[in-house]
Amino acid sequence: MYNEYRIKEVGKPTIYLADRGMKRHITDPDTYNRIFKNQDGILTFRSLYTIQNGRSIDQDMRLVRFEKGSELYFLDKDATGKPMKRWITSLSILNKYVFHTKWRVLQNS
């Protein structure tokens, strides 16, 4: 499986993130551009039908850092739709996913 890669089908505009054995549809260009640095390195396949669909990546998901911390997180949703933080543990992970280097700073609550 191509976990951590962005993938798409030949001739189709839809881009997915391969994550935890599933393909996650990135719902729109604004969401894509807010999370990912560019479109370099997207893997293209003839078909993706054998990969199970996961939760879509939508406008609620983004990269954030809290005002009083140095950790960077991907604000995601679990299988039930409940918001969750996924810690980006290193620069190599940031680069591997081709995450954007701009993120939103949130106030600690």
VMD Tcl script that builds the backbone (N, CA, C; Angstrom):
set m [mol new atoms 327]
animate dup $m
set s [atomselect $m all]
$s set {name element resname resid chain x y z} {
  {N N MET 1 A 0.843 -1.193 0.000}
  {CA C MET 1 A 0.000 0.000 0.000}
  {C C MET 1 A 0.878 1.242 0.000}
  {N N TYR 2 A 0.366 2.290 -0.502}
  {CA C TYR 2 A 1.109 3.539 -0.652}
  {C C TYR 2 A 0.754 4.542 0.445}
  {N N ASN 3 A 0.757 4.088 1.696}
  {CA C ASN 3 A 0.448 4.985 2.808}
  {C C ASN 3 A 1.348 6.202 2.775}
  {N N GLU 4 A 0.756 7.327 3.104}
  {CA C GLU 4 A 1.431 8.618 3.210}
  {C C GLU 4 A 1.647 9.310 1.863}
  {N N TYR 5 A 1.210 8.688 0.780}
  {CA C TYR 5 A 1.348 9.308 -0.538}
  {C C TYR 5 A 0.017 9.884 -0.994}
  {N N ARG 6 A 0.108 10.880 -1.851}
  {CA C ARG 6 A -1.080 11.386 -2.524}
  {C C ARG 6 A -1.209 10.588 -3.809}
  {N N ILE 7 A -2.417 10.130 -4.103}
  {CA C ILE 7 A -2.636 9.251 -5.244}
  {C C ILE 7 A -3.856 9.710 -6.039}
  {N N LYS 8 A -3.898 9.304 -7.314}
  {CA C LYS 8 A -5.050 9.608 -8.165}
  {C C LYS 8 A -5.099 8.609 -9.300}
  {N N GLU 9 A -6.230 8.602 -10.017}
  {CA C GLU 9 A -6.388 7.742 -11.183}
  {C C GLU 9 A -6.060 8.525 -12.444}
  {N N VAL 10 A -5.519 7.829 -13.422}
  {CA C VAL 10 A -5.191 8.436 -14.712}
  {C C VAL 10 A -6.437 9.099 -15.296}
  {N N GLY 11 A -6.298 10.343 -15.739}
  {CA C GLY 11 A -7.377 11.052 -16.411}
  {C C GLY 11 A -8.477 11.580 -15.510}
  {N N LYS 12 A -8.328 11.428 -14.203}
  {CA C LYS 12 A -9.350 11.924 -13.271}
  {C C LYS 12 A -8.725 12.968 -12.353}
  {N N PRO 13 A -9.473 14.027 -12.032}
  {CA C PRO 13 A -8.897 15.111 -11.228}
  {C C PRO 13 A -8.842 14.830 -9.723}
  {N N THR 14 A -9.617 13.857 -9.246}
  {CA C THR 14 A -9.720 13.612 -7.809}
  {C C THR 14 A -8.394 13.124 -7.234}
  {N N ILE 15 A -7.963 13.784 -6.154}
  {CA C ILE 15 A -6.729 13.407 -5.467}
  {C C ILE 15 A -7.104 12.844 -4.102}
  {N N TYR 16 A -6.407 11.781 -3.713}
  {CA C TYR 16 A -6.621 11.126 -2.430}
  {C C TYR 16 A -5.315 11.128 -1.643}
  {N N LEU 17 A -5.439 11.018 -0.336}
  {CA C LEU 17 A -4.294 10.727 0.511}
  {C C LEU 17 A -4.426 9.268 0.919}
  {N N ALA 18 A -3.394 8.468 0.645}
  {CA C ALA 18 A -3.375 7.084 1.113}
  {C C ALA 18 A -2.969 7.123 2.581}
  {N N ASP 19 A -3.867 6.680 3.451}
  {CA C ASP 19 A -3.672 6.834 4.892}
  {C C ASP 19 A -4.258 5.634 5.619}
  {N N ARG 20 A -3.420 4.909 6.338}
  {CA C ARG 20 A -3.867 3.767 7.140}
  {C C ARG 20 A -4.605 2.727 6.305}
  {N N GLY 21 A -4.102 2.463 5.118}
  {CA C GLY 21 A -4.666 1.435 4.260}
  {C C GLY 21 A -5.905 1.835 3.484}
  {N N MET 22 A -6.282 3.109 3.546}
  {CA C MET 22 A -7.466 3.582 2.833}
  {C C MET 22 A -7.120 4.799 1.982}
  {N N LYS 23 A -7.986 5.080 0.999}
  {CA C LYS 23 A -7.816 6.309 0.222}
  {C C LYS 23 A -8.806 7.335 0.742}
  {N N ARG 24 A -8.291 8.534 1.004}
  {CA C ARG 24 A -9.103 9.610 1.583}
  {C C ARG 24 A -9.211 10.739 0.571}
  {N N HIS 25 A -10.409 10.945 0.075}
  {CA C HIS 25 A -10.673 11.970 -0.931}
  {C C HIS 25 A -10.418 13.359 -0.345}
  {N N ILE 26 A -9.626 14.161 -1.040}
  {CA C ILE 26 A -9.403 15.558 -0.658}
  {C C ILE 26 A -10.466 16.351 -1.402}
  {N N THR 27 A -11.404 16.927 -0.661}
  {CA C THR 27 A -12.675 17.372 -1.232}
  {C C THR 27 A -12.624 18.542 -2.201}
  {N N ASP 28 A -11.631 19.427 -2.080}
  {CA C ASP 28 A -11.622 20.587 -2.972}
  {C C ASP 28 A -10.221 21.195 -3.027}
  {N N PRO 29 A -9.955 21.998 -4.063}
  {CA C PRO 29 A -8.622 22.596 -4.224}
  {C C PRO 29 A -8.183 23.468 -3.046}
  {N N ASP 30 A -9.103 24.208 -2.429}
  {CA C ASP 30 A -8.722 25.047 -1.287}
  {C C ASP 30 A -8.215 24.197 -0.125}
  {N N THR 31 A -8.911 23.107 0.150}
  {CA C THR 31 A -8.471 22.195 1.215}
  {C C THR 31 A -7.107 21.622 0.869}
  {N N TYR 32 A -6.943 21.163 -0.360}
  {CA C TYR 32 A -5.655 20.604 -0.787}
  {C C TYR 32 A -4.536 21.629 -0.595}
  {N N ASN 33 A -4.732 22.828 -1.092}
  {CA C ASN 33 A -3.683 23.859 -1.045}
  {C C ASN 33 A -3.394 24.353 0.367}
  {N N ARG 34 A -4.355 24.235 1.262}
  {CA C ARG 34 A -4.142 24.634 2.650}
  {C C ARG 34 A -3.290 23.601 3.394}
  {N N ILE 35 A -3.371 22.335 2.989}
  {CA C ILE 35 A -2.679 21.259 3.698}
  {C C ILE 35 A -1.371 20.852 3.020}
  {N N PHE 36 A -1.377 20.803 1.701}
  {CA C PHE 36 A -0.212 20.295 0.972}
  {C C PHE 36 A 0.527 21.416 0.256}
  {N N LYS 37 A 1.836 21.248 0.169}
  {CA C LYS 37 A 2.718 22.274 -0.387}
  {C C LYS 37 A 2.520 22.462 -1.891}
  {N N ASN 38 A 2.405 21.354 -2.628}
  {CA C ASN 38 A 2.274 21.416 -4.085}
  {C C ASN 38 A 1.737 20.077 -4.591}
  {N N GLN 39 A 1.703 19.918 -5.912}
  {CA C GLN 39 A 1.214 18.663 -6.480}
  {C C GLN 39 A 2.340 17.771 -6.974}
  {N N ASP 40 A 3.570 18.129 -6.682}
  {CA C ASP 40 A 4.702 17.285 -7.063}
  {C C ASP 40 A 4.617 15.950 -6.334}
  {N N GLY 41 A 4.928 14.879 -7.039}
  {CA C GLY 41 A 5.019 13.568 -6.407}
  {C C GLY 41 A 3.715 12.818 -6.239}
  {N N ILE 42 A 2.619 13.305 -6.821}
  {CA C ILE 42 A 1.364 12.549 -6.751}
  {C C ILE 42 A 1.526 11.300 -7.609}
  {N N LEU 43 A 1.232 10.137 -7.028}
  {CA C LEU 43 A 1.335 8.879 -7.763}
  {C C LEU 43 A 0.044 8.646 -8.539}
  {N N THR 44 A 0.169 8.256 -9.795}
  {CA C THR 44 A -0.989 8.051 -10.666}
  {C C THR 44 A -1.112 6.570 -11.014}
  {N N PHE 45 A -2.331 6.044 -10.905}
  {CA C PHE 45 A -2.604 4.639 -11.171}
  {C C PHE 45 A -3.756 4.505 -12.157}
  {N N ARG 46 A -3.793 3.379 -12.853}
  {CA C ARG 46 A -4.889 3.123 -13.788}
  {C C ARG 46 A -6.217 3.003 -13.052}
  {N N SER 47 A -6.179 2.422 -11.862}
  {CA C SER 47 A -7.407 2.250 -11.088}
  {C C SER 47 A -7.073 2.224 -9.598}
  {N N LEU 48 A -7.994 2.705 -8.793}
  {CA C LEU 48 A -7.838 2.683 -7.335}
  {C C LEU 48 A -8.969 1.897 -6.668}
  {N N TYR 49 A -9.722 1.125 -7.466}
  {CA C TYR 49 A -10.916 0.466 -6.942}
  {C C TYR 49 A -10.612 -0.555 -5.843}
  {N N THR 50 A -9.393 -1.076 -5.785}
  {CA C THR 50 A -9.068 -2.080 -4.767}
  {C C THR 50 A -8.745 -1.465 -3.403}
  {N N ILE 51 A -8.627 -0.150 -3.347}
  {CA C ILE 51 A -8.311 0.522 -2.085}
  {C C ILE 51 A -9.611 1.023 -1.459}
  {N N GLN 52 A -9.842 0.623 -0.235}
  {CA C GLN 52 A -11.063 1.012 0.481}
  {C C GLN 52 A -11.116 2.523 0.682}
  {N N ASN 53 A -12.323 3.083 0.573}
  {CA C ASN 53 A -12.523 4.509 0.842}
  {C C ASN 53 A -12.474 4.771 2.340}
  {N N GLY 54 A -11.804 5.855 2.704}
  {CA C GLY 54 A -11.777 6.315 4.088}
  {C C GLY 54 A -12.517 7.636 4.197}
  {N N ARG 55 A -12.480 8.226 5.370}
  {CA C ARG 55 A -13.130 9.520 5.598}
  {C C ARG 55 A -12.481 10.577 4.716}
  {N N SER 56 A -13.300 11.399 4.071}
  {CA C SER 56 A -12.787 12.478 3.216}
  {C C SER 56 A -12.022 13.505 4.041}
  {N N ILE 57 A -11.085 14.160 3.394}
  {CA C ILE 57 A -10.362 15.280 3.993}
  {C C ILE 57 A -11.065 16.534 3.505}
  {N N ASP 58 A -11.702 17.253 4.439}
  {CA C ASP 58 A -12.553 18.373 4.055}
  {C C ASP 58 A -12.052 19.698 4.616}
  {N N GLN 59 A -12.871 20.730 4.468}
  {CA C GLN 59 A -12.484 22.097 4.840}
  {C C GLN 59 A -12.236 22.276 6.336}
  {N N ASP 60 A -12.690 21.343 7.173}
  {CA C ASP 60 A -12.452 21.441 8.615}
  {C C ASP 60 A -11.060 20.962 9.018}
  {N N MET 61 A -10.375 20.313 8.114}
  {CA C MET 61 A -9.072 19.733 8.431}
  {C C MET 61 A -7.968 20.675 7.975}
  {N N ARG 62 A -6.927 20.771 8.804}
  {CA C ARG 62 A -5.850 21.724 8.508}
  {C C ARG 62 A -4.642 21.422 9.367}
  {N N LEU 63 A -3.551 22.113 9.078}
  {CA C LEU 63 A -2.351 22.062 9.904}
  {C C LEU 63 A -2.418 23.196 10.912}
  {N N VAL 64 A -2.107 22.885 12.179}
  {CA C VAL 64 A -2.157 23.916 13.219}
  {C C VAL 64 A -0.997 23.754 14.200}
  {N N ARG 65 A -0.685 24.854 14.823}
  {CA C ARG 65 A 0.238 24.884 15.958}
  {C C ARG 65 A -0.441 25.735 17.011}
  {N N PHE 66 A -0.372 25.296 18.250}
  {CA C PHE 66 A -0.986 26.071 19.321}
  {C C PHE 66 A -0.032 27.161 19.770}
  {N N GLU 67 A -0.597 28.278 20.142}
  {CA C GLU 67 A 0.126 29.499 20.456}
  {C C GLU 67 A 1.276 29.292 21.448}
  {N N LYS 68 A 1.089 28.465 22.447}
  {CA C LYS 68 A 2.111 28.294 23.479}
  {C C LYS 68 A 2.888 26.993 23.334}
  {N N GLY 69 A 2.864 26.401 22.163}
  {CA C GLY 69 A 3.579 25.146 21.954}
  {C C GLY 69 A 4.346 25.161 20.655}
  {N N SER 70 A 5.249 24.230 20.520}
  {CA C SER 70 A 6.033 24.151 19.290}
  {C C SER 70 A 5.585 22.996 18.401}
  {N N GLU 71 A 4.709 22.119 18.924}
  {CA C GLU 71 A 4.275 20.959 18.156}
  {C C GLU 71 A 3.327 21.369 17.030}
  {N N LEU 72 A 3.469 20.701 15.907}
  {CA C LEU 72 A 2.604 20.908 14.756}
  {C C LEU 72 A 1.664 19.716 14.664}
  {N N TYR 73 A 0.381 19.990 14.394}
  {CA C TYR 73 A -0.625 18.939 14.312}
  {C C TYR 73 A -1.397 19.035 13.003}
  {N N PHE 74 A -1.873 17.871 12.560}
  {CA C PHE 74 A -2.856 17.806 11.489}
  {C C PHE 74 A -4.195 17.610 12.191}
  {N N LEU 75 A -5.081 18.603 12.095}
  {CA C LEU 75 A -6.424 18.458 12.663}
  {C C LEU 75 A -7.220 17.570 11.726}
  {N N ASP 76 A -7.600 16.414 12.211}
  {CA C ASP 76 A -8.236 15.377 11.423}
  {C C ASP 76 A -9.562 15.016 12.088}
  {N N LYS 77 A -10.203 13.981 11.599}
  {CA C LYS 77 A -11.421 13.448 12.214}
  {C C LYS 77 A -11.260 11.938 12.327}
  {N N ASP 78 A -11.775 11.374 13.422}
  {CA C ASP 78 A -11.729 9.922 13.559}
  {C C ASP 78 A -12.846 9.294 12.723}
  {N N ALA 79 A -12.996 7.987 12.822}
  {CA C ALA 79 A -13.974 7.266 11.999}
  {C C ALA 79 A -15.412 7.706 12.253}
  {N N THR 80 A -15.675 8.283 13.424}
  {CA C THR 80 A -17.034 8.732 13.747}
  {C C THR 80 A -17.264 10.198 13.389}
  {N N GLY 81 A -16.206 10.878 12.932}
  {CA C GLY 81 A -16.324 12.291 12.587}
  {C C GLY 81 A -15.914 13.229 13.701}
  {N N LYS 82 A -15.495 12.666 14.827}
  {CA C LYS 82 A -15.062 13.483 15.967}
  {C C LYS 82 A -13.674 14.067 15.676}
  {N N PRO 83 A -13.477 15.377 15.919}
  {CA C PRO 83 A -12.165 15.990 15.672}
  {C C PRO 83 A -11.069 15.350 16.519}
  {N N MET 84 A -9.886 15.239 15.924}
  {CA C MET 84 A -8.729 14.716 16.639}
  {C C MET 84 A -7.465 15.383 16.118}
  {N N LYS 85 A -6.440 15.427 16.957}
  {CA C LYS 85 A -5.153 15.995 16.563}
  {C C LYS 85 A -4.202 14.851 16.249}
  {N N ARG 86 A -3.495 14.960 15.123}
  {CA C ARG 86 A -2.441 14.001 14.789}
  {C C ARG 86 A -1.121 14.765 14.795}
  {N N TRP 87 A -0.270 14.432 15.729}
  {CA C TRP 87 A 0.998 15.120 15.913}
  {C C TRP 87 A 1.948 14.799 14.768}
  {N N ILE 88 A 2.491 15.833 14.154}
  {CA C ILE 88 A 3.528 15.674 13.128}
  {C C ILE 88 A 4.848 15.722 13.881}
  {N N THR 89 A 5.437 14.563 14.066}
  {CA C THR 89 A 6.535 14.396 15.017}
  {C C THR 89 A 7.884 14.911 14.554}
  {N N SER 90 A 8.048 15.139 13.253}
  {CA C SER 90 A 9.370 15.557 12.778}
  {C C SER 90 A 9.270 16.259 11.426}
  {N N LEU 91 A 10.351 16.915 11.073}
  {CA C LEU 91 A 10.447 17.565 9.768}
  {C C LEU 91 A 10.400 16.531 8.647}
  {N N SER 92 A 10.949 15.341 8.895}
  {CA C SER 92 A 10.924 14.306 7.856}
  {C C SER 92 A 9.491 13.856 7.566}
  {N N ILE 93 A 8.629 13.805 8.574}
  {CA C ILE 93 A 7.213 13.473 8.353}
  {C C ILE 93 A 6.527 14.603 7.584}
  {N N LEU 94 A 6.815 15.833 7.960}
  {CA C LEU 94 A 6.261 16.996 7.258}
  {C C LEU 94 A 6.606 16.917 5.771}
  {N N ASN 95 A 7.852 16.589 5.473}
  {CA C ASN 95 A 8.310 16.495 4.085}
  {C C ASN 95 A 7.779 15.254 3.380}
  {N N LYS 96 A 7.686 14.140 4.081}
  {CA C LYS 96 A 7.206 12.893 3.479}
  {C C LYS 96 A 5.779 13.046 2.955}
  {N N TYR 97 A 4.934 13.708 3.739}
  {CA C TYR 97 A 3.549 13.938 3.323}
  {C C TYR 97 A 3.418 15.133 2.381}
  {N N VAL 98 A 4.483 15.888 2.202}
  {CA C VAL 98 A 4.488 17.128 1.420}
  {C C VAL 98 A 3.485 18.122 2.017}
  {N N PHE 99 A 3.426 18.131 3.359}
  {CA C PHE 99 A 2.566 19.090 4.034}
  {C C PHE 99 A 3.095 20.498 3.805}
  {N N HIS 100 A 2.178 21.427 3.789}
  {CA C HIS 100 A 2.506 22.838 3.625}
  {C C HIS 100 A 3.330 23.305 4.813}
  {N N THR 101 A 4.196 24.278 4.599}
  {CA C THR 101 A 5.005 24.808 5.699}
  {C C THR 101 A 4.353 26.020 6.354}
  {N N LYS 102 A 3.154 26.356 5.922}
  {CA C LYS 102 A 2.376 27.418 6.571}
  {C C LYS 102 A 1.232 26.747 7.311}
  {N N TRP 103 A 0.997 27.175 8.534}
  {CA C TRP 103 A -0.083 26.604 9.306}
  {C C TRP 103 A -0.751 27.678 10.127}
  {N N ARG 104 A -1.869 27.342 10.645}
  {CA C ARG 104 A -2.660 28.272 11.449}
  {C C ARG 104 A -2.234 28.154 12.914}
  {N N VAL 105 A -2.091 29.275 13.584}
  {CA C VAL 105 A -1.766 29.284 15.012}
  {C C VAL 105 A -3.067 29.459 15.785}
  {N N LEU 106 A -3.322 28.534 16.711}
  {CA C LEU 106 A -4.536 28.571 17.520}
  {C C LEU 106 A -4.191 28.916 18.957}
  {N N GLN 107 A -5.091 29.620 19.619}
  {CA C GLN 107 A -4.904 29.924 21.034}
  {C C GLN 107 A -5.124 28.662 21.850}
  {N N ASN 108 A -4.325 28.505 22.900}
  {CA C ASN 108 A -4.528 27.378 23.807}
  {C C ASN 108 A -5.843 27.576 24.531}
  {N N SER 109 A -6.543 26.465 24.741}
  {CA C SER 109 A -7.825 26.586 25.448}
  {C C SER 109 A -7.774 25.928 26.799}
}
mol reanalyze $m
mol bondsrecalc $m
mol representation Tube
mol addrep $m
